[in-house]
Amino acid sequence: MTEIVTRDEAIARGLKRYFSGFACVKGHTCERYLSGGCTQCLYESNKRRKEEHPDEVREWNRKYQHDKRRYLTRERKKRRDKNIDHERALARERRRKSPEQHRTWNLKYKYGITADEFNEMVLAQGGKCAICITREPGRYKTWAIDHCHTTGAVRGLLCDQCNILLGNAKDNPSTLRAAADYLERTTSMKEAA
């Protein structure tokens, strides 16, 4: 049996709802909110509103969820910033415990591909860099995923050096052509001398 509590006692205890033992105006004998409303009346009112105005309710729910997400993101950021060293240590530990899970998440989040799609790309390229044809991916022991920074589309897999080369050239083909022309010109000058 539910304990009978007055509204003042509920406030003193910090309760959000309480049971007064009395029926509401509509005859429901159930818990009440501190605002005075009966829980059953509120349920029926919300149900009726959903049936009569489904578009308005859907829009309100969408806005509420959006605002709630923004609030939670802000709160998480505050908490993370307050405990940044602890958060970083936790992240390192998670990566250490399950590197494959971290890699899978990273591929999906950053590039929109699965681990299977990544492996298919490695096989399609014959386990080689798409530019210099080396079989050594580089210092991280995995291929760099080259992607367009404008569209986000994945272009291929590169070794670290070729990825750095494209990054330094800001993915500009004319810069890379000019660099190749320069190398050919200066190499021919050395051979002539």
PALUMVO-966182 format. One record per residue: x, y, z of N, C-alpha, C in turn. Coordinates in steps of 0.001 Angstrom, whole numbers, plus 500000, padded with zeros to 6 digits. Each point is the difference from the previous one (the first is absolute). Example, Ala and Ser with C-alpha at 12.3 -4.5 7.8 and 13.67 -1.06 7.14 Angstrom:
// residues 2
<r n_east="513190" n_north="494310" n_up="507800" ca_east="499110" ca_north="501190" ca_up="500000" c_east="500900" c_north="501200" c_up="500000"/>
<r n_east="499650" n_north="501050" n_up="499280" ca_east="500820" ca_north="501190" ca_up="500060" c_east="499230" c_north="501090" c_up="500730"/>
// end
This chain:
// residues 193
<r n_east="500843" n_north="498807" n_up="500000" ca_east="499157" ca_north="501193" ca_up="500000" c_east="500881" c_north="501247" c_up="500000"/>
<r n_east="499595" n_north="501004" n_up="499234" ca_east="500755" ca_north="501241" ca_up="499870" c_east="499789" c_north="500868" c_up="501240"/>
<r n_east="501087" n_north="500611" n_up="500459" ca_east="499951" ca_north="500849" ca_up="501190" c_east="499290" c_north="501319" c_up="499672"/>
<r n_east="499123" n_north="500423" n_up="500881" ca_east="499280" ca_north="501262" ca_up="499815" c_east="500879" c_north="501133" c_up="500528"/>
<r n_east="500216" n_north="500996" n_up="499127" ca_east="500900" ca_north="501120" ca_up="500318" c_east="499302" c_north="501301" c_up="499596"/>
<r n_east="500198" n_north="501036" n_up="500796" ca_east="499451" ca_north="501300" ca_up="499610" c_east="500963" c_north="500673" c_up="499030"/>
<r n_east="499511" n_north="501033" n_up="499338" ca_east="500836" ca_north="500706" ca_up="499023" c_east="501203" c_north="500642" c_up="500689"/>
<r n_east="499799" n_north="500584" n_up="501176" ca_east="501100" ca_north="500637" ca_up="500732" c_east="501063" c_north="498981" c_up="500403"/>
<r n_east="499575" n_north="498813" n_up="500423" ca_east="500959" ca_north="498940" ca_up="500358" c_east="500787" c_north="499562" c_up="498765"/>
<r n_east="499313" n_north="499917" n_up="498853" ca_east="500656" ca_north="499598" ca_up="498750" c_east="501074" c_north="501012" c_up="499623"/>
<r n_east="499683" n_north="501291" n_up="500143" ca_east="500979" ca_north="501053" ca_up="499703" c_east="501185" c_north="499892" c_up="500949"/>
<r n_east="499718" n_north="499784" n_up="501297" ca_east="501075" ca_north="499886" ca_up="500995" c_east="500908" c_north="498809" c_up="499705"/>
<r n_east="499440" n_north="498902" n_up="499490" ca_east="500789" ca_north="498801" ca_up="499682" c_east="500690" c_north="500085" c_up="498641"/>
<r n_east="499618" n_north="501001" n_up="499196" ca_east="500588" ca_north="500141" ca_up="498669" c_east="499383" c_north="499061" c_up="498978"/>
<r n_east="498752" n_north="499569" n_up="500232" ca_east="499311" ca_north="499101" ca_up="499059" c_east="499444" c_north="500793" c_up="498828"/>
<r n_east="499880" n_north="499349" n_up="498857" ca_east="499386" ca_north="500633" ca_up="498835" c_east="498509" c_north="499676" c_up="499934"/>
<r n_east="499636" n_north="498825" n_up="500549" ca_east="498593" ca_north="499578" ca_up="500028" c_east="499682" c_north="499497" c_up="501404"/>
<r n_east="498734" n_north="500033" n_up="500319" ca_east="499585" ca_north="499513" ca_up="501321" c_east="498578" c_north="499450" c_up="499904"/>
<r n_east="499619" n_north="499197" n_up="500972" ca_east="498661" ca_north="499413" ca_up="500046" c_east="499262" c_north="500607" c_up="501187"/>
<r n_east="498896" n_north="500719" n_up="499700" ca_east="499269" ca_north="500688" ca_up="501066" c_east="498873" c_north="499146" c_up="500579"/>
<r n_east="499575" n_north="498979" n_up="499255" ca_east="498912" ca_north="499163" ca_up="500456" c_east="498624" c_north="500526" c_up="499574"/>
<r n_east="499959" n_north="501207" n_up="499417" ca_east="498740" ca_north="500591" ca_up="499555" c_east="499882" c_north="499896" c_up="498484"/>
<r n_east="498766" n_north="499941" n_up="499528" ca_east="499751" ca_north="499954" ca_up="498561" c_east="500109" c_north="501411" c_up="499418"/>
<r n_east="500410" n_north="500071" n_up="498735" ca_east="500072" ca_north="501298" ca_up="499320" c_east="498594" c_north="500391" c_up="499539"/>
<r n_east="499884" n_north="501107" n_up="499285" ca_east="498717" ca_north="500511" ca_up="499514" c_east="499304" c_north="498967" c_up="499114"/>
<r n_east="500785" n_north="499236" n_up="499235" ca_east="499427" ca_north="499014" ca_up="499081" c_east="499821" c_north="498636" c_up="500654"/>
<r n_east="500327" n_north="499895" n_up="501291" ca_east="499761" ca_north="498756" ca_up="500728" c_east="501160" c_north="499013" c_up="500016"/>
<r n_east="501191" n_north="500385" n_up="499515" ca_east="501163" ca_north="499105" ca_up="500033" c_east="500643" c_north="500022" c_up="501385"/>
<r n_east="500186" n_north="498827" n_up="500575" ca_east="500711" ca_north="499907" ca_up="501273" c_east="501391" c_north="499451" c_up="499694"/>
<r n_east="500913" n_north="500907" n_up="499703" ca_east="501372" ca_north="499604" ca_up="499645" c_east="500957" c_north="501108" c_up="500429"/>
<r n_east="501272" n_north="499835" n_up="499666" ca_east="501001" ca_north="500985" ca_up="500395" c_east="499727" c_north="501341" c_up="499326"/>
<r n_east="500489" n_north="501054" n_up="500675" ca_east="499897" ca_north="501351" ca_up="499459" c_east="501403" c_north="500582" c_up="499867"/>
<r n_east="500139" n_north="500923" n_up="499049" ca_east="501248" ca_north="500754" ca_up="499881" c_east="499963" c_north="501140" c_up="500993"/>
<r n_east="501163" n_north="500549" n_up="500343" ca_east="500046" ca_north="501117" ca_up="500940" c_east="499223" c_north="501198" c_up="499461"/>
<r n_east="499895" n_north="500082" n_up="498680" ca_east="499235" ca_north="501103" ca_up="499395" c_east="498513" c_north="499861" c_up="500278"/>
<r n_east="499582" n_north="498817" n_up="500517" ca_east="498605" ca_north="499782" ca_up="500355" c_east="499262" c_north="499111" c_up="499031"/>
<r n_east="500574" n_north="499758" n_up="498820" ca_east="499334" ca_north="499180" ca_up="499002" c_east="500073" c_north="498521" c_up="500330"/>
<r n_east="498959" n_north="499303" n_up="499635" ca_east="499911" ca_north="498552" ca_up="500195" c_east="500779" c_north="499307" c_up="498869"/>
<r n_east="500738" n_north="498951" n_up="500280" ca_east="500793" ca_north="499319" ca_up="498973" c_east="499109" c_north="499388" c_up="498933"/>
<r n_east="498866" n_north="499465" n_up="500368" ca_east="499079" ca_north="499383" ca_up="499026" c_east="499381" c_north="501070" c_up="499096"/>
<r n_east="499629" n_north="501132" n_up="500569" ca_east="499443" ca_north="501096" ca_up="499196" c_east="501028" c_north="500496" c_up="498985"/>
<r n_east="501258" n_north="500131" n_up="500424" ca_east="501047" ca_north="500466" ca_up="499095" c_east="500217" c_north="498991" c_up="498870"/>
<r n_east="499988" n_north="498726" n_up="500345" ca_east="500164" ca_north="498942" ca_up="498992" c_east="498884" c_north="500085" c_up="498955"/>
<r n_east="498756" n_north="500131" n_up="500467" ca_east="498855" ca_north="500069" ca_up="499085" c_east="500047" c_north="501267" c_up="499143"/>
<r n_east="500411" n_north="501115" n_up="500600" ca_east="500107" ca_north="501264" ca_up="499268" c_east="501059" c_north="499889" c_up="498898"/>
<r n_east="501156" n_north="499422" n_up="500321" ca_east="501064" ca_north="499830" ca_up="499007" c_east="499566" c_north="499063" c_up="498871"/>
<r n_east="499289" n_north="498934" n_up="500361" ca_east="499523" ca_north="499045" ca_up="498992" c_east="499018" c_north="500688" c_up="499049"/>
<r n_east="499110" n_north="500793" n_up="500565" ca_east="499007" ca_north="500716" ca_up="499198" c_east="500695" c_north="501009" c_up="499071"/>
<r n_east="500999" n_north="500702" n_up="500526" ca_east="500728" ca_north="500987" ca_up="499197" c_east="500726" c_north="499312" c_up="498831"/>
<r n_east="500598" n_north="498839" n_up="500254" ca_east="500684" ca_north="499255" ca_up="498931" c_east="499035" c_north="499588" c_up="498904"/>
<r n_east="498781" n_north="499618" n_up="500384" ca_east="499008" ca_north="499570" ca_up="499013" c_east="499442" c_north="501183" c_up="499209"/>
<r n_east="499781" n_north="501145" n_up="500668" ca_east="499384" ca_north="501149" ca_up="499348" c_east="500989" c_north="500833" c_up="499189"/>
<r n_east="501264" n_north="500079" n_up="500439" ca_east="501011" ca_north="500844" ca_up="499348" c_east="501316" c_north="499228" c_up="499815"/>
<r n_east="499994" n_north="498938" n_up="499201" ca_east="501214" ca_north="499175" ca_up="499886" c_east="501201" c_north="500759" c_up="499435"/>
<r n_east="499777" n_north="500904" n_up="499042" ca_east="501122" ca_north="500733" ca_up="499395" c_east="500648" c_north="500946" c_up="501003"/>
<r n_east="499180" n_north="500707" n_up="500768" ca_east="500533" ca_north="500916" ca_up="501010" c_east="500793" c_north="499241" c_up="501062"/>
<r n_east="499473" n_north="498870" n_up="500434" ca_east="500672" ca_north="499193" ca_up="501029" c_east="501322" c_north="499471" c_up="499453"/>
<r n_east="499982" n_north="499522" n_up="498743" ca_east="501223" ca_north="499479" ca_up="499385" c_east="501060" c_north="501096" c_up="499910"/>
<r n_east="499592" n_north="501197" n_up="499587" ca_east="500934" ca_north="501129" ca_up="499883" c_east="500530" c_north="500399" c_up="501378"/>
<r n_east="499121" n_north="500037" n_up="500991" ca_east="500435" ca_north="500335" ca_up="501351" c_east="501003" c_north="498974" c_up="500507"/>
<r n_east="499712" n_north="498696" n_up="499781" ca_east="500918" ca_north="498939" ca_up="500436" c_east="501346" c_north="500109" c_up="499295"/>
<r n_east="499975" n_north="500297" n_up="498689" ca_east="501243" ca_north="500142" ca_up="499254" c_east="500839" c_north="501141" c_up="500577"/>
<r n_east="499342" n_north="501137" n_up="500255" ca_east="500714" ca_north="501151" ca_up="500557" c_east="500518" c_north="499684" c_up="501409"/>
<r n_east="499173" n_north="499344" n_up="500799" ca_east="500413" ca_north="499642" ca_up="501353" c_east="501231" c_north="499091" c_up="499967"/>
<r n_east="499963" n_north="498962" n_up="499134" ca_east="501137" ca_north="499075" ca_up="499909" c_east="501253" c_north="500726" c_up="499522"/>
<r n_east="499833" n_north="500917" n_up="499042" ca_east="501136" ca_north="500768" ca_up="499489" c_east="500608" c_north="500847" c_up="501116"/>
<r n_east="499153" n_north="500722" n_up="500743" ca_east="500481" ca_north="500843" ca_up="501097" c_east="500640" c_north="499166" c_up="501096"/>
<r n_east="499394" n_north="498840" n_up="500284" ca_east="500535" ca_north="499123" ca_up="501038" c_east="501387" c_north="499495" c_up="499590"/>
<r n_east="500143" n_north="499625" n_up="498704" ca_east="501292" ca_north="499529" ca_up="499507" c_east="501054" c_north="501096" c_up="500124"/>
<r n_east="499608" n_north="501241" n_up="499632" ca_east="500945" ca_north="501118" ca_up="500106" c_east="500398" c_north="500235" c_up="501450"/>
<r n_east="499028" n_north="499936" n_up="500905" ca_east="500279" ca_north="500194" ca_up="501426" c_east="500950" c_north="498918" c_up="500509"/>
<r n_east="499692" n_north="498731" n_up="499660" ca_east="500845" ca_north="498896" ca_up="500472" c_east="501404" c_north="500098" c_up="499424"/>
<r n_east="500114" n_north="500391" n_up="498742" ca_east="501313" ca_north="500167" ca_up="499380" c_east="500781" c_north="501077" c_up="500736"/>
<r n_east="499323" n_north="501108" n_up="500313" ca_east="500654" ca_north="501086" ca_up="500736" c_east="500450" c_north="499527" c_up="501384"/>
<r n_east="499130" n_north="499238" n_up="500679" ca_east="500347" ca_north="499513" ca_up="501342" c_east="501167" c_north="499013" c_up="499940"/>
<r n_east="499969" n_north="499085" n_up="498990" ca_east="501117" ca_north="499053" ca_up="499850" c_east="501303" c_north="500742" c_up="499746"/>
<r n_east="499939" n_north="501042" n_up="499174" ca_east="501209" ca_north="500778" ca_up="499691" c_east="500523" c_north="500684" c_up="501260"/>
<r n_east="499098" n_north="500561" n_up="500804" ca_east="500425" ca_north="500632" ca_up="501258" c_east="500693" c_north="498986" c_up="500899"/>
<r n_east="499352" n_north="498816" n_up="500135" ca_east="500571" ca_north="498956" ca_up="500858" c_east="501353" c_north="499536" c_up="499471"/>
<r n_east="500072" n_north="499824" n_up="498656" ca_east="501248" ca_north="499545" ca_up="499395" c_east="501100" c_north="501035" c_up="500189"/>
<r n_east="499666" n_north="501281" n_up="499780" ca_east="500996" ca_north="501058" ca_up="500150" c_east="500475" c_north="500117" c_up="501445"/>
<r n_east="499092" n_north="499741" n_up="500917" ca_east="500346" ca_north="500078" ca_up="501425" c_east="500947" c_north="498862" c_up="500395"/>
<r n_east="499827" n_north="498836" n_up="499389" ca_east="500802" ca_north="498815" ca_up="500334" c_east="500766" c_north="499496" c_up="498772"/>
<r n_east="500633" n_north="500899" n_up="499256" ca_east="500578" ca_north="499652" ca_up="498708" c_east="501062" c_north="498902" c_up="500110"/>
<r n_east="500839" n_north="500050" n_up="501008" ca_east="501049" ca_north="498979" ca_up="500141" c_east="499392" c_north="498627" c_up="500256"/>
<r n_east="498990" n_north="499958" n_up="500850" ca_east="499318" ca_north="498740" ca_up="500302" c_east="499303" c_north="499457" c_up="498750"/>
<r n_east="499322" n_north="500885" n_up="499247" ca_east="499292" ca_north="499584" ca_up="498778" c_east="500980" c_north="499448" c_up="498971"/>
<r n_east="501154" n_north="500643" n_up="499862" ca_east="501007" ca_north="499518" ca_up="499043" c_east="500544" c_north="498639" c_up="500420"/>
<r n_east="500206" n_north="499825" n_up="501294" ca_east="500484" ca_north="498713" ca_up="500488" c_east="498980" c_north="498900" c_up="499728"/>
<r n_east="498724" n_north="500306" n_up="500203" ca_east="498947" ca_north="499021" ca_up="499712" c_east="499974" c_north="499642" c_up="498519"/>
<r n_east="500144" n_north="501007" n_up="499132" ca_east="499990" ca_north="499759" ca_up="498556" c_east="501185" c_north="499135" c_up="499591"/>
<r n_east="501176" n_north="500277" n_up="500555" ca_east="501192" ca_north="499183" ca_up="499696" c_east="499789" c_north="498561" c_up="500431"/>
<r n_east="499399" n_north="499829" n_up="501161" ca_east="499755" ca_north="498651" ca_up="500521" c_east="499008" c_north="499245" c_up="499114"/>
<r n_east="498954" n_north="500691" n_up="499556" ca_east="499028" ca_north="499362" ca_up="499096" c_east="500666" c_north="499583" c_up="498701"/>
<r n_east="500846" n_north="500876" n_up="499444" ca_east="500694" ca_north="499657" ca_up="498749" c_east="500951" c_north="498831" c_up="500205"/>
<r n_east="500667" n_north="499967" n_up="501154" ca_east="500951" ca_north="498918" ca_up="500273" c_east="499282" c_north="498668" c_up="500162"/>
<r n_east="498841" n_north="500017" n_up="500687" ca_east="499267" ca_north="498758" ca_up="500247" c_east="499383" c_north="499414" c_up="498740"/>
<r n_east="499488" n_north="500864" n_up="499116" ca_east="499348" ca_north="499480" ca_up="498794" c_east="500377" c_north="500850" c_up="498785"/>
<r n_east="501221" n_north="499813" n_up="499498" ca_east="500447" ca_north="500808" ca_up="498864" c_east="499168" c_north="499766" c_up="498737"/>
<r n_east="499540" n_north="498771" n_up="499786" ca_east="499201" ca_north="499713" ca_up="498800" c_east="498660" c_north="500736" c_up="500048"/>
<r n_east="499389" n_north="500010" n_up="501170" ca_east="498727" ca_north="500692" ca_up="500144" c_east="500199" c_north="501499" c_up="499764"/>
<r n_east="501105" n_north="500534" n_up="500519" ca_east="500299" ca_north="501420" ca_up="499796" c_east="500235" c_north="500286" c_up="498524"/>
<r n_east="500741" n_north="499139" n_up="499333" ca_east="500292" ca_north="500168" ca_up="498569" c_east="498693" c_north="499958" c_up="499181"/>
<r n_east="499132" n_north="499043" n_up="500311" ca_east="498723" ca_north="499880" ca_up="499297" c_east="499167" c_north="501258" c_up="500174"/>
<r n_east="499925" n_north="500505" n_up="501230" ca_east="499242" ca_north="501213" ca_up="500282" c_east="500601" c_north="501183" c_up="499248"/>
<r n_east="501329" n_north="500103" n_up="500014" ca_east="500701" ca_north="501095" ca_up="499357" c_east="499749" c_north="500010" c_up="498492"/>
<r n_east="500055" n_north="498821" n_up="499369" ca_east="499750" ca_north="499900" ca_up="498557" c_east="498584" c_north="500481" c_up="499671"/>
<r n_east="499046" n_north="499560" n_up="500797" ca_east="498594" ca_north="500354" ca_up="499744" c_east="499757" c_north="501480" c_up="500267"/>
<r n_east="500530" n_north="500515" n_up="501101" ca_east="499739" ca_north="501375" ca_up="500406" c_east="500697" c_north="500994" c_up="499076"/>
<r n_east="501295" n_north="499763" n_up="499699" ca_east="500767" ca_north="500957" ca_up="499210" c_east="499761" c_north="499890" c_up="498499"/>
<r n_east="499899" n_north="498763" n_up="499509" ca_east="499994" ca_north="499798" ca_up="498552" c_east="498724" c_north="499356" c_up="499467"/>
<r n_east="499138" n_north="499513" n_up="500873" ca_east="498743" ca_north="499404" ca_up="499561" c_east="500158" c_north="498642" c_up="499350"/>
<r n_east="501075" n_north="499274" n_up="500334" ca_east="500199" ca_north="498660" ca_up="499439" c_east="500124" c_north="498988" c_up="501132"/>
<r n_east="499729" n_north="498751" n_up="499690" ca_east="500128" ca_north="498939" ca_up="500997" c_east="501384" c_north="499386" c_up="499902"/>
<r n_east="500347" n_north="499166" n_up="500971" ca_east="501288" ca_north="499307" ca_up="499974" c_east="500073" c_north="499062" c_up="498797"/>
<r n_east="498876" n_north="499390" n_up="499643" ca_east="499977" ca_north="499114" ca_up="498823" c_east="500282" c_north="500790" c_up="498726"/>
<r n_east="499412" n_north="501182" n_up="499882" ca_east="500243" ca_north="500841" ca_up="498819" c_east="501467" c_north="500428" c_up="499931"/>
<r n_east="500586" n_north="500307" n_up="501161" ca_east="501420" ca_north="500351" ca_up="500050" c_east="500847" c_north="498830" c_up="499511"/>
<r n_east="499695" n_north="498798" n_up="500498" ca_east="500761" ca_north="498808" ca_up="499591" c_east="499843" c_north="499728" c_up="498505"/>
<r n_east="498809" n_north="500232" n_up="499456" ca_east="499774" ca_north="499838" ca_up="498561" c_east="500850" c_north="500985" c_up="499206"/>
<r n_east="500149" n_north="501232" n_up="500527" ca_east="500831" ca_north="500994" ca_up="499314" c_east="501459" c_north="499567" c_up="499985"/>
<r n_east="500473" n_north="499434" n_up="501119" ca_east="501385" ca_north="499519" ca_up="500072" c_east="500209" c_north="498920" c_up="498941"/>
<r n_east="499062" n_north="499061" n_up="499911" ca_east="500109" ca_north="498926" ca_up="499007" c_east="499927" c_north="500546" c_up="498570"/>
<r n_east="499111" n_north="500956" n_up="499757" ca_east="499853" ca_north="500573" ca_up="498664" c_east="501276" c_north="500708" c_up="499548"/>
<r n_east="500714" n_north="500611" n_up="500956" ca_east="501253" ca_north="500677" ca_up="499669" c_east="501183" c_north="499047" c_up="500056"/>
<r n_east="499765" n_north="498747" n_up="500269" ca_east="501082" ca_north="499016" ca_up="500051" c_east="500925" c_north="500175" c_up="501191"/>
<r n_east="499495" n_north="500625" n_up="501066" ca_east="500818" ca_north="500207" ca_up="501195" c_east="501102" c_north="501020" c_up="499776"/>
<r n_east="499788" n_north="500943" n_up="499066" ca_east="501012" ca_north="501000" ca_up="499650" c_east="499418" c_north="501407" c_up="500123"/>
<r n_east="500900" n_north="500970" n_up="500151" ca_east="499611" ca_north="501412" ca_up="500000" c_east="499500" c_north="500357" c_up="498606"/>
<r n_east="498941" n_north="500798" n_up="499926" ca_east="499414" ca_north="500376" ca_up="498712" c_east="500906" c_north="500929" c_up="499196"/>
<r n_east="500993" n_north="500655" n_up="500628" ca_east="500881" ca_north="500928" ca_up="499287" c_east="501375" c_north="499384" c_up="499728"/>
<r n_east="500713" n_north="499612" n_up="501053" ca_east="501390" ca_north="499562" ca_up="499818" c_east="500156" c_north="498478" c_up="499896"/>
<r n_east="498946" n_north="499262" n_up="500129" ca_east="499943" ca_north="498536" ca_up="499849" c_east="500843" c_north="499253" c_up="501047"/>
<r n_east="500324" n_north="500646" n_up="501108" ca_east="500737" ca_north="499296" ca_up="501056" c_east="499056" c_north="499067" c_up="500751"/>
<r n_east="500567" n_north="498974" n_up="500603" ca_east="499203" ca_north="499065" ca_up="500798" c_east="500058" c_north="500341" c_up="501496"/>
<r n_east="500790" n_north="501002" n_up="500361" ca_east="500142" ca_north="500413" ca_up="501399" c_east="499085" c_north="501192" c_up="500284"/>
<r n_east="499013" n_north="499831" n_up="500869" ca_east="499068" ca_north="501102" ca_up="500252" c_east="500608" c_north="501173" c_up="500756"/>
<r n_east="501011" n_north="499744" n_up="500822" ca_east="500618" ca_north="501097" ca_up="500738" c_east="500047" c_north="499741" c_up="501482"/>
<r n_east="500200" n_north="501053" n_up="500750" ca_east="500281" ca_north="499865" ca_up="501432" c_east="498844" c_north="499444" c_up="500815"/>
<r n_east="498764" n_north="500196" n_up="499556" ca_east="498855" ca_north="499515" ca_up="500774" c_east="499582" c_north="498581" c_up="499617"/>
<r n_east="500718" n_north="499400" n_up="499078" ca_east="499782" ca_north="498613" ca_up="499581" c_east="498625" c_north="499764" c_up="499382"/>
<r n_east="499356" n_north="501076" n_up="499550" ca_east="498737" ca_north="499879" ca_up="499277" c_east="499944" c_north="501103" c_up="498959"/>
<r n_east="499230" n_north="499779" n_up="498973" ca_east="499914" ca_north="500944" ca_up="498894" c_east="499227" c_north="501245" c_up="500393"/>
<r n_east="500462" n_north="501149" n_up="499498" ca_east="499273" ca_north="501263" ca_up="500185" c_east="498854" c_north="500030" c_up="498993"/>
<r n_east="498861" n_north="500452" n_up="500433" ca_east="498833" ca_north="500065" ca_up="499124" c_east="499949" c_north="501386" c_up="499373"/>
<r n_east="500275" n_north="500062" n_up="498697" ca_east="499961" ca_north="501269" ca_up="499289" c_east="498558" c_north="500313" c_up="499654"/>
<r n_east="499579" n_north="501218" n_up="500317" ca_east="498620" ca_north="500406" ca_up="499716" c_east="499962" c_north="501461" c_up="499603"/>
<r n_east="498980" n_north="500364" n_up="499256" ca_east="499792" ca_north="501378" ca_up="499584" c_east="499509" c_north="500787" c_up="501216"/>
<r n_east="500678" n_north="501094" n_up="500301" ca_east="499621" ca_north="500776" ca_up="501181" c_east="498757" c_north="500848" c_up="499759"/>
<r n_east="499603" n_north="500129" n_up="498744" ca_east="498787" ca_north="500757" ca_up="499688" c_east="498762" c_north="499114" c_up="500087"/>
<r n_east="500044" n_north="498852" n_up="499300" ca_east="498829" ca_north="499116" ca_up="499957" c_east="500042" c_north="498899" c_up="501038"/>
<r n_east="501196" n_north="499670" n_up="500490" ca_east="500143" ca_north="498906" ca_up="500958" c_east="500110" c_north="498643" c_up="499340"/>
<r n_east="499976" n_north="499955" n_up="498661" ca_east="500062" ca_north="498725" ca_up="499273" c_east="501385" c_north="499374" c_up="500132"/>
<r n_east="500035" n_north="498697" n_up="500278" ca_east="501265" ca_north="499271" ca_up="500124" c_east="500549" c_north="499737" c_up="498608"/>
<r n_east="501311" n_north="500354" n_up="499784" ca_east="500608" ca_north="499842" ca_up="498675" c_east="500869" c_north="498757" c_up="499910"/>
<r n_east="500657" n_north="499636" n_up="501078" ca_east="500880" ca_north="498837" ca_up="499967" c_east="500819" c_north="499902" c_up="501265"/>
<r n_east="500950" n_north="499047" n_up="500014" ca_east="500864" ca_north="499782" ca_up="501155" c_east="501425" c_north="500377" c_up="499629"/>
<r n_east="500657" n_north="500730" n_up="500898" ca_east="501352" ca_north="500490" ca_up="499745" c_east="500927" c_north="499648" c_up="501147"/>
<r n_east="501298" n_north="499983" n_up="499707" ca_east="500979" ca_north="499875" ca_up="501077" c_east="500093" c_north="501359" c_up="500695"/>
<r n_east="500645" n_north="500054" n_up="501154" ca_east="500083" ca_north="501251" ca_up="500752" c_east="500650" c_north="501117" c_up="499192"/>
<r n_east="501095" n_north="499684" n_up="499323" ca_east="500738" ca_north="501032" ca_up="499264" c_east="499160" c_north="500617" c_up="498882"/>
<r n_east="499314" n_north="499166" n_up="499230" ca_east="499160" ca_north="500526" ca_up="498911" c_east="498820" c_north="500792" c_up="500551"/>
<r n_east="499460" n_north="499574" n_up="501122" ca_east="498901" ca_north="500733" ca_up="500625" c_east="500475" c_north="501373" c_up="500457"/>
<r n_east="501193" n_north="500064" n_up="500572" ca_east="500580" ca_north="501280" ca_up="500431" c_east="500273" c_north="500877" c_up="498780"/>
<r n_east="500498" n_north="499380" n_up="498917" ca_east="500263" ca_north="500736" ca_up="498760" c_east="498729" c_north="500686" c_up="499496"/>
<r n_east="498892" n_north="499250" n_up="499932" ca_east="498739" ca_north="500588" ca_up="499538" c_east="499507" c_north="501074" c_up="500967"/>
<r n_east="500174" n_north="499758" n_up="501271" ca_east="499561" ca_north="500982" ca_up="501001" c_east="500773" c_north="501297" c_up="499893"/>
<r n_east="501315" n_north="499908" n_up="499815" ca_east="500826" ca_north="501205" ca_up="499870" c_east="499689" c_north="500758" c_up="498713"/>
<r n_east="499586" n_north="499270" n_up="498956" ca_east="499632" ca_north="500636" ca_up="498739" c_east="498553" c_north="500478" c_up="500031"/>
<r n_east="499325" n_north="499797" n_up="501120" ca_east="498590" ca_north="500386" ca_up="500184" c_east="499106" c_north="499381" c_up="498921"/>
<r n_east="500321" n_north="498771" n_up="499608" ca_east="499244" ca_north="499241" ca_up="498989" c_east="499864" c_north="500756" c_up="498681"/>
<r n_east="500975" n_north="500843" n_up="499676" ca_east="499959" ca_north="500809" ca_up="498792" c_east="500860" c_north="499338" c_up="498922"/>
<r n_east="499387" n_north="499472" n_up="498916" ca_east="500762" ca_north="499324" ca_up="498951" c_east="501027" c_north="500898" c_up="499324"/>
<r n_east="499690" n_north="501311" n_up="499819" ca_east="500959" ca_north="500886" ca_up="499339" c_east="501254" c_north="500193" c_up="500848"/>
<r n_east="499865" n_north="500017" n_up="501313" ca_east="501165" ca_north="500090" ca_up="500884" c_east="500861" c_north="498754" c_up="499848"/>
<r n_east="499358" n_north="498845" n_up="499946" ca_east="500751" ca_north="498750" ca_up="499850" c_east="500670" c_north="499926" c_up="498629"/>
<r n_east="499326" n_north="500482" n_up="498928" ca_east="500608" ca_north="500021" ca_up="498662" c_east="501200" c_north="500930" c_up="499978"/>
<r n_east="499843" n_north="501180" n_up="500646" ca_east="501104" ca_north="500962" ca_up="500067" c_east="501185" c_north="499396" c_up="500747"/>
<r n_east="499728" n_north="499246" n_up="501058" ca_east="501077" ca_north="499346" ca_up="500753" c_east="500691" c_north="498956" c_up="499131"/>
<r n_east="499226" n_north="499235" n_up="499231" ca_east="500586" ca_north="498983" ca_up="499119" c_east="500835" c_north="500666" c_up="498912"/>
<r n_east="499486" n_north="501100" n_up="499411" ca_east="500764" ca_north="500738" ca_up="498981" c_east="501305" c_north="500525" c_up="500584"/>
<r n_east="499922" n_north="500537" n_up="501207" ca_east="501193" ca_north="500520" ca_up="500668" c_east="501046" c_north="498896" c_up="500183"/>
<r n_east="499546" n_north="498845" n_up="500482" ca_east="500940" ca_north="498893" ca_up="500203" c_east="500637" c_north="499560" c_up="498679"/>
<r n_east="499212" n_north="499903" n_up="498946" ca_east="500536" ca_north="499596" ca_up="498702" c_east="500973" c_north="501049" c_up="499469"/>
<r n_east="499684" n_north="501265" n_up="500169" ca_east="500855" ca_north="501083" ca_up="499526" c_east="501324" c_north="500027" c_up="500748"/>
<r n_east="499947" n_north="499914" n_up="501332" ca_east="501234" ca_north="500075" ca_up="500783" c_east="500830" c_north="498735" c_up="499852"/>
<r n_east="499373" n_north="498870" n_up="499809" ca_east="500750" ca_north="498753" ca_up="499800" c_east="500729" c_north="500056" c_up="498652"/>
<r n_east="499354" n_north="500518" n_up="498957" ca_east="500644" ca_north="500093" ca_up="498689" c_east="501134" c_north="501027" c_up="500035"/>
<r n_east="499880" n_north="501038" n_up="500827" ca_east="501066" ca_north="500999" ca_up="500123" c_east="501236" c_north="499366" c_up="500620"/>
<r n_east="499824" n_north="499128" n_up="501002" ca_east="501133" ca_north="499341" ca_up="500658" c_east="500688" c_north="499045" c_up="499040"/>
<r n_east="499193" n_north="499300" n_up="499191" ca_east="500572" ca_north="499045" ca_up="499059" c_east="500782" c_north="500712" c_up="498906"/>
<r n_east="499537" n_north="501196" n_up="499588" ca_east="500698" ca_north="500774" ca_up="498958" c_east="501315" c_north="500557" c_up="500497"/>
<r n_east="500090" n_north="500285" n_up="501266" ca_east="501223" ca_north="500591" ca_up="500574" c_east="501041" c_north="498992" c_up="500263"/>
// end
